């Protein structure tokens, strides 16, 4: 099953490693380093032109893929939990 995470992007739910609130999780230096390393390795995709509120980490072909999204982490989690694939 796919879950809608932003604009026209959907990811396989079985590939999702984590859904994180960007504001809360980037306080720590480890998360900031993780995101910087992912960006340096071209593993980050911004799914919206709006300010990102969350990021979704998935199992990718070459490690992990990180998707920045303007959707709330709670919204994405709820879609995954209930199996809904809807756009806002």
Residue pairs with C-beta under 8 A, 6 or more apart in sequence:
1 12
1 13
1 14
1 83
1 85
2 10
2 11
2 12
2 13
2 85
3 10
3 11
3 13
3 16
3 76
3 79
3 80
3 85
4 10
4 79
4 85
4 86
4 87
5 11
5 47
5 56
5 67
5 69
5 71
5 76
6 47
6 48
6 67
6 68
6 69
6 70
6 71
7 47
7 48
9 45
9 47
9 67
9 69
10 85
11 56
11 58
11 67
12 58
13 80
15 58
15 59
15 60
16 56
16 57
16 58
16 80
17 57
17 58
17 59
17 64
18 56
18 57
19 54
19 55
19 56
19 57
19 73
19 76
19 77
19 80
20 31
20 54
20 55
20 56
20 57
20 73
21 53
21 54
21 72
21 73
22 52
22 53
22 54
22 55
22 68
22 73
23 53
25 31
25 55
26 32
26 35
35 44
35 55
35 66
38 44
38 64
38 66
39 66
41 63
43 60
43 62
43 63
43 64
43 65
43 66
44 66
44 67
44 68
45 65
45 66
45 67
45 68
46 52
46 67
46 68
47 67
47 68
47 69
47 70
48 68
48 69
48 70
50 70
51 70
52 68
52 69
52 70
53 69
53 70
53 71
53 72
53 73
54 68
54 69
54 71
54 72
54 73
54 76
55 66
55 67
55 68
55 69
56 66
56 67
56 69
56 76
57 64
57 65
57 66
58 64
58 65
58 66
58 67
59 65
69 76
71 88
75 88
78 84
79 85
79 86
